[in-house]
């Protein structure tokens, strides 16, 4: 076994892709890493024979050099790894490339392209070649790709296979209906005609460039779009593009890191990536609260939980309001939060989301202060159609977590209404 020190000393503790190279610089194997130094070091551990396949052990006898490319995030390392495996066809990645259980990301050939993840074994039966505009992969790590697509969709909202364009619905005599993904910011609004073919095409173009590993080109496109909107005095659209630029420069992929060990058995078979993230990585937990009643009667409340941008339904909670406040959502919220904070066995949130305005923020802060707890609170203000109009609270937190905040608020409203209706049926 070669000594690792001369290879490890130059490796940073950052995400990226590493290359094991053989004679004449030939790339033998490509892998991705959360920490390049920790990942490559793992190949030189004393128990390597028990943790890697014979294929990788053979590669370690042949390699002469380790090179690397740093990335700004684990997400970008995942995409770069897939692109390089396809481009370089390293001999010790061959099993990964040929295995039909791995995934591909498909861009369909339509006026409003859909983005779909398909397993290799199902590719030809689901998508004939004439229906595919672009295809990326293979992605060996299924669980991590699933997390990656969730992160990507928050940055570039796209239509999926379940979304029907508004003009198609109208031709069938149906009124366009917004999908849930549009309501929480994960779809551009193809289903209700909220986005033009040209605007959606720009999103797809940037998404394609991102999958090609050309983030700088994406940022240049977005800067140009933002300036164009500002010049046309379309300041709301310019603001949306600015938020996309911020998200792209500050990719939040903690969820991707946490799922780094999910494919352990599959990855160890081929010597693939095993995340070095520790188990105690703290999640960003959002708790969202809402109240439901009928003219002040049968008042109920709920708590929903969003962890690292994803719903955690097993942690949702229901509350029957004991001290009936009538039509007083602020008083009901005070009781809900007071009762919730008696549960020391529930993890405390990083952020609390309330439905309402300044009064709801004030009562939430009062309850927290009484418990000597410092937790940020934001509120979602609705319009007369009960659609989110604005979010009140710390601007930096709102900018960073706006989609998760709206998701939590939407979930709490849905959950509260469902709980109240169920209670009403029982009373009848």
C-alpha positions as CSV (number, residue, x, y, z in Angstrom):
1,X,0.0,0.0,0.0
2,X,1.4,3.4,-1.0
3,X,2.0,6.0,1.8
4,X,-1.0,8.5,1.9
5,X,0.8,11.5,3.2
6,X,2.1,12.9,-0.1
7,X,-1.4,12.6,-1.5
8,X,-3.3,14.0,1.5
9,X,-1.2,17.0,2.3
10,X,-2.5,18.9,-0.7
11,X,-6.1,17.9,-0.3
12,X,-8.5,20.5,1.2
13,X,-11.3,19.8,3.7
14,X,-13.9,21.0,1.2
15,X,-16.4,19.3,-1.2
16,X,-15.2,18.2,-4.6
17,X,-14.3,15.4,-6.9
18,X,-11.1,13.3,-6.7
19,X,-9.3,11.3,-9.4
20,X,-7.1,8.3,-8.9
21,X,-4.7,8.3,-11.9
22,X,-2.5,5.6,-13.3
23,X,0.5,5.5,-15.7
24,X,0.6,8.4,-18.2
25,X,-2.1,10.3,-16.2
26,X,-4.9,7.9,-17.2
27,X,-7.9,8.4,-14.9
28,X,-8.7,5.1,-13.2
29,X,-11.5,6.2,-10.9
30,X,-13.6,9.3,-10.1
31,X,-15.4,9.9,-6.8
32,X,-17.1,12.8,-5.0
33,X,-16.5,13.9,-1.5
34,X,-18.0,16.1,1.2
35,X,-14.4,16.5,2.5
36,X,-11.8,15.7,-0.1
37,X,-9.1,15.0,2.5
38,X,-11.2,12.8,4.7
39,X,-12.6,10.9,1.7
40,X,-9.2,10.1,0.1
41,X,-7.7,9.3,3.5
42,X,-10.4,6.5,3.9
43,X,-8.8,4.6,1.0
44,X,-5.6,4.2,3.1
45,X,-7.2,2.9,6.3
46,X,-6.0,-0.3,7.9
47,X,-9.3,-2.1,7.3
48,X,-9.5,-1.1,3.7
49,X,-9.7,-4.8,2.6
50,X,-12.9,-5.2,4.6
51,X,-14.6,-1.9,3.5
52,X,-13.9,-1.9,-0.2
53,X,-14.5,-4.3,-3.1
54,X,-11.8,-6.3,-4.8
55,X,-12.2,-4.0,-7.7
56,X,-11.1,-1.0,-5.7
57,X,-8.3,-2.9,-4.0
58,X,-6.9,-3.6,-7.4
59,X,-7.2,0.0,-8.4
60,X,-5.2,1.0,-5.3
61,X,-2.4,-1.2,-6.4
62,X,-2.2,0.5,-9.8
63,X,-2.7,4.2,-9.2
64,X,0.2,6.6,-9.1
65,X,-1.4,10.0,-8.3
66,X,-4.5,11.6,-6.8
67,X,-5.8,14.8,-8.3
68,X,-9.0,16.8,-7.4
69,X,-11.3,19.5,-8.4
70,X,-13.0,21.6,-5.6
71,X,-16.7,22.6,-5.8
72,X,-18.7,25.1,-3.9
73,X,-21.1,22.5,-2.6
74,X,-21.7,18.8,-2.2
75,X,-24.6,19.2,-4.7
76,X,-22.2,20.4,-7.4
77,X,-19.7,17.6,-6.6
78,X,-22.6,15.1,-7.2
79,X,-23.3,16.5,-10.6
80,X,-19.6,16.9,-11.6
81,X,-19.0,13.3,-10.6
82,X,-21.7,12.0,-12.9
83,X,-20.5,14.2,-15.8
84,X,-16.9,13.0,-15.5
85,X,-17.8,9.3,-15.2
86,X,-19.7,9.7,-18.5
87,X,-17.0,11.8,-20.2
88,X,-13.9,9.9,-19.0
89,X,-15.3,6.4,-18.7
90,X,-12.8,5.4,-16.0
91,X,-12.3,1.6,-15.9
92,X,-13.0,1.3,-12.2
93,X,-16.2,3.2,-12.5
94,X,-17.4,0.9,-15.3
95,X,-19.8,-1.1,-13.1
96,X,-21.5,2.0,-11.9
97,X,-21.9,3.3,-15.5
98,X,-23.4,0.1,-16.8
99,X,-25.7,-0.8,-13.9
100,X,-29.2,-0.3,-15.0
101,X,-30.5,0.4,-11.5
102,X,-28.9,3.9,-11.5
103,X,-30.7,7.1,-12.3
104,X,-30.8,9.6,-15.1
105,X,-32.3,13.1,-15.1
106,X,-34.4,13.7,-18.2
107,X,-35.4,17.0,-19.9
108,X,-38.4,16.2,-22.1
109,X,-38.8,17.6,-25.6
110,X,-41.9,19.8,-25.2
111,X,-42.8,23.5,-25.4
112,X,-42.7,23.4,-21.6
113,X,-40.2,20.7,-20.8
114,X,-40.7,18.5,-17.8
115,X,-37.8,17.3,-15.6
116,X,-38.0,13.7,-14.6
117,X,-35.8,11.2,-12.7
118,X,-35.8,7.8,-14.3
119,X,-34.0,4.5,-13.5
120,X,-31.8,3.1,-16.2
121,X,-33.8,-0.1,-16.5
122,X,-37.0,1.8,-17.2
123,X,-35.6,4.4,-19.5
124,X,-36.4,3.0,-22.9
125,X,-39.9,1.9,-21.9
126,X,-40.9,5.3,-20.4
127,X,-39.0,7.7,-22.6
128,X,-38.4,6.8,-26.3
129,X,-35.4,8.8,-27.7
130,X,-37.6,11.2,-29.6
131,X,-39.2,12.4,-26.3
132,X,-35.8,13.2,-24.7
133,X,-34.2,16.7,-25.2
134,X,-31.4,16.3,-22.7
135,X,-30.3,13.5,-20.4
136,X,-27.8,13.6,-17.5
137,X,-26.3,10.7,-15.6
138,X,-25.8,8.0,-14.6
139,X,-26.1,9.0,-11.0
140,X,-25.0,6.0,-8.9
141,X,-26.3,7.3,-5.5
142,X,-30.1,7.2,-5.7
143,X,-31.0,8.6,-2.3
144,X,-28.5,11.5,-2.7
145,X,-29.9,12.3,-6.2
146,X,-33.4,12.5,-4.7
147,X,-32.2,15.0,-2.1
148,X,-30.2,16.9,-4.8
149,X,-33.3,17.3,-7.0
150,X,-35.2,18.8,-4.0
151,X,-32.5,21.4,-3.5
152,X,-32.2,22.1,-7.2
153,X,-36.0,22.6,-7.6
154,X,-36.0,25.3,-4.9
155,X,-33.5,27.2,-6.9
156,X,-35.0,26.5,-10.4
157,X,-38.7,25.8,-10.1
158,X,-39.7,23.4,-12.8
159,X,-42.6,21.4,-14.1
160,X,-42.7,17.6,-13.5
161,X,-44.6,14.7,-15.1
162,X,-47.7,15.5,-13.0
163,X,-48.0,19.1,-14.2
164,X,-50.4,19.8,-17.2
165,X,-49.9,23.1,-19.1
166,X,-52.9,25.5,-18.7
167,X,-53.7,25.6,-22.4
168,X,-54.0,21.8,-22.5
169,X,-56.5,21.9,-19.6
170,X,-58.5,24.6,-21.3
171,X,-58.7,22.6,-24.5
172,X,-60.3,19.8,-22.5
173,X,-62.8,22.2,-21.1
174,X,-61.2,22.5,-17.7
175,X,-60.3,25.7,-15.8
176,X,-56.5,25.8,-15.0
177,X,-55.9,24.7,-11.5
178,X,-52.7,25.5,-9.6
179,X,-50.7,22.5,-8.5
180,X,-49.4,22.3,-4.9
181,X,-45.8,22.7,-6.1
182,X,-46.7,26.1,-7.6
183,X,-48.2,27.2,-4.4
184,X,-45.0,26.5,-2.4
185,X,-42.7,27.8,-5.1
186,X,-41.4,24.6,-6.6
187,X,-43.1,25.1,-10.0
188,X,-43.1,28.1,-12.3
189,X,-46.8,28.0,-12.8
190,X,-47.0,26.2,-16.1
191,X,-50.3,24.7,-14.9
192,X,-52.0,28.2,-14.5
193,X,-50.3,30.1,-17.3
194,X,-48.2,32.1,-14.7
195,X,-45.1,31.8,-16.8
196,X,-44.6,32.3,-20.6
197,X,-42.8,29.9,-22.9
198,X,-39.9,32.3,-23.1
199,X,-39.5,32.8,-19.4
200,X,-39.8,29.1,-18.7
201,X,-37.3,28.4,-21.4
202,X,-34.8,30.6,-19.6
203,X,-35.2,28.6,-16.4
204,X,-34.7,25.3,-18.4
205,X,-31.6,26.8,-20.1
206,X,-30.1,27.7,-16.8
207,X,-31.0,24.4,-15.2
208,X,-29.4,22.5,-18.2
209,X,-26.2,24.6,-17.8
210,X,-26.2,23.8,-14.0
211,X,-26.3,20.1,-14.8
212,X,-23.5,20.6,-17.2
213,X,-21.4,22.0,-14.4
214,X,-21.4,25.5,-15.8
215,X,-22.6,27.5,-12.8
216,X,-20.6,30.6,-13.8
217,X,-22.5,30.7,-17.1
218,X,-25.8,30.4,-15.2
219,X,-24.8,33.3,-12.9
220,X,-23.9,35.5,-15.9
221,X,-27.3,34.7,-17.5
222,X,-29.1,35.6,-14.3
223,X,-27.2,38.8,-13.8
224,X,-28.2,39.8,-17.4
225,X,-31.9,38.9,-16.7
226,X,-31.9,40.8,-13.5
227,X,-30.5,44.0,-15.2
228,X,-33.0,43.6,-18.1
229,X,-36.0,43.4,-15.7
230,X,-34.7,46.4,-13.7
231,X,-34.3,48.4,-16.9
232,X,-37.9,47.6,-17.9
233,X,-38.9,48.6,-14.3
234,X,-40.1,45.0,-13.6
235,X,-38.7,45.2,-10.1
236,X,-40.7,42.3,-8.7
237,X,-39.2,39.9,-11.4
238,X,-35.8,41.5,-10.9
239,X,-36.1,40.7,-7.2
240,X,-37.0,37.1,-7.9
241,X,-33.9,36.7,-10.1
242,X,-31.8,38.3,-7.4
243,X,-33.0,35.7,-4.9
244,X,-32.2,32.9,-7.3
245,X,-28.6,34.3,-7.6
246,X,-28.3,34.4,-3.8
247,X,-29.6,30.8,-3.5
248,X,-27.2,29.6,-6.2
249,X,-24.3,31.3,-4.4
250,X,-25.4,29.9,-1.0
251,X,-26.6,26.4,-1.8
252,X,-28.1,24.8,1.4
253,X,-27.3,21.1,1.1
254,X,-27.3,20.0,4.7
255,X,-30.0,17.5,3.8
256,X,-27.8,16.1,1.1
257,X,-24.9,15.8,3.6
258,X,-27.1,14.0,6.1
259,X,-28.2,11.4,3.5
260,X,-24.6,10.8,2.5
261,X,-24.5,7.4,4.2
262,X,-27.9,6.2,3.0
263,X,-26.6,4.3,0.1
264,X,-23.8,2.7,2.1
265,X,-24.2,-0.9,0.9
266,X,-24.5,0.1,-2.7
267,X,-21.6,2.5,-2.6
268,X,-19.2,0.3,-0.7
269,X,-19.7,-2.4,-3.4
270,X,-18.1,-0.2,-6.0
271,X,-15.9,1.9,-3.7
272,X,-18.3,4.9,-4.0
273,X,-18.7,7.9,-1.8
274,X,-19.4,7.5,1.9
275,X,-20.1,10.8,3.6
276,X,-17.8,11.7,6.5
277,X,-20.4,14.0,8.1
278,X,-21.0,13.3,11.7
279,X,-24.3,12.0,12.9
280,X,-24.9,15.0,15.2
281,X,-25.2,17.5,12.3
282,X,-27.9,19.9,13.5
283,X,-31.0,20.2,11.3
284,X,-32.7,23.5,10.6
285,X,-36.1,22.8,12.1
286,X,-39.0,25.0,11.4
287,X,-42.3,24.7,13.4
288,X,-45.3,26.3,11.8
289,X,-48.6,27.0,13.7
290,X,-52.1,27.7,12.6
291,X,-55.6,28.0,14.2
292,X,-58.9,26.8,12.8
293,X,-62.5,27.3,14.0
294,X,-66.1,28.0,12.9
295,X,-67.2,31.4,14.0
296,X,-65.2,31.0,17.2
297,X,-66.5,27.5,18.1
298,X,-64.6,24.2,18.3
299,X,-61.3,26.0,18.1
300,X,-58.3,23.9,17.3
301,X,-54.6,24.4,16.5
302,X,-51.8,22.5,14.9
303,X,-48.0,22.4,14.7
304,X,-46.3,21.2,11.5
305,X,-42.6,20.6,11.1
306,X,-40.2,21.3,8.2
307,X,-36.6,19.9,8.6
308,X,-34.0,21.1,6.2
309,X,-36.7,22.1,3.7
310,X,-38.7,18.9,3.9
311,X,-41.9,18.0,5.6
312,X,-41.6,15.8,8.7
313,X,-45.2,14.6,9.0
314,X,-44.5,12.2,11.8
315,X,-43.8,15.2,14.0
316,X,-47.0,17.1,13.3
317,X,-49.1,17.7,16.4
318,X,-52.8,18.7,17.1
319,X,-54.2,20.8,19.9
320,X,-57.8,21.2,21.0
321,X,-58.0,24.6,22.6
322,X,-59.1,24.2,26.2
323,X,-59.8,27.8,27.1
324,X,-62.2,28.7,24.3
325,X,-61.2,32.2,23.2
326,X,-64.0,32.7,20.6
327,X,-62.8,34.5,17.5
328,X,-59.4,35.3,18.9
329,X,-56.6,33.6,17.0
330,X,-53.9,35.4,19.0
331,X,-55.2,33.9,22.3
332,X,-55.5,30.5,20.8
333,X,-51.9,30.7,19.5
334,X,-50.7,31.7,22.9
335,X,-52.2,28.5,24.4
336,X,-50.8,26.3,21.7
337,X,-47.3,27.6,22.1
338,X,-47.4,27.5,25.9
339,X,-48.6,23.8,25.8
340,X,-46.0,22.9,23.1
341,X,-43.1,24.3,25.2
342,X,-44.0,22.0,28.1
343,X,-42.8,19.0,25.9
344,X,-39.1,18.9,26.7
345,X,-38.9,15.6,24.7
346,X,-39.6,17.5,21.4
347,X,-36.6,19.1,19.9
348,X,-36.7,22.9,20.0
349,X,-37.1,24.7,16.6
350,X,-34.6,26.9,14.9
351,X,-37.5,29.1,13.6
352,X,-41.2,29.5,14.4
353,X,-43.7,30.4,11.7
354,X,-47.1,31.8,12.7
355,X,-50.1,32.7,10.5
356,X,-51.1,36.3,10.9
357,X,-49.3,39.5,11.4
358,X,-47.4,41.5,14.1
359,X,-49.9,40.6,16.9
360,X,-49.1,36.9,16.3
361,X,-45.3,37.6,16.4
362,X,-45.7,39.5,19.6
363,X,-47.6,36.9,21.4
364,X,-45.2,34.2,20.3
365,X,-42.2,36.2,21.5
366,X,-44.0,36.8,24.8
367,X,-44.4,33.1,25.4
368,X,-40.8,32.4,24.4
369,X,-39.5,35.2,26.7
370,X,-41.4,33.7,29.6
371,X,-39.5,30.5,29.0
372,X,-36.2,32.4,28.5
373,X,-35.9,31.0,25.0
374,X,-34.3,32.9,22.1
375,X,-36.0,31.6,18.9
376,X,-36.7,33.7,15.8
377,X,-40.4,34.1,14.9
378,X,-41.8,35.1,11.5
379,X,-45.4,35.5,10.4
380,X,-47.0,34.9,7.0
381,X,-49.5,37.6,6.1
382,X,-52.4,36.6,3.8
383,X,-54.5,38.6,1.3
384,X,-58.3,38.5,1.1
385,X,-58.0,35.2,-0.9
386,X,-55.9,33.7,1.8
387,X,-52.8,33.7,-0.4
388,X,-49.4,34.6,1.1
389,X,-48.8,38.3,0.6
390,X,-45.7,38.9,2.6
391,X,-43.5,37.5,5.4
392,X,-42.8,39.6,8.5
393,X,-39.6,39.1,10.6
394,X,-35.9,39.0,10.2
395,X,-35.1,39.8,6.5
396,X,-32.0,37.6,6.3
397,X,-33.8,34.5,7.7
398,X,-36.8,35.2,5.4
399,X,-34.5,35.5,2.3
400,X,-32.6,32.3,3.2
401,X,-35.6,30.1,4.1
402,X,-38.6,31.7,2.3
403,X,-39.7,28.6,0.5
404,X,-39.5,26.4,3.7
405,X,-41.4,29.1,5.6
406,X,-44.2,29.1,3.0
407,X,-44.2,25.3,2.9
408,X,-44.6,25.1,6.7
409,X,-47.4,27.7,6.6
410,X,-49.2,26.0,3.8
411,X,-48.9,22.6,5.6
412,X,-50.2,24.1,8.9
413,X,-53.2,25.6,7.2
414,X,-54.0,22.4,5.5
415,X,-53.5,20.3,8.6
416,X,-55.6,22.7,10.8
417,X,-58.5,22.8,8.4
418,X,-58.5,19.0,8.1
419,X,-58.4,18.5,11.9
420,X,-61.2,21.0,12.4
421,X,-63.4,19.4,9.7
422,X,-62.8,16.0,11.3
423,X,-63.8,17.3,14.7
424,X,-67.0,18.9,13.3
425,X,-68.1,15.6,11.7
426,X,-67.7,13.9,15.0
427,X,-69.8,16.5,16.8
428,X,-72.6,16.1,14.2
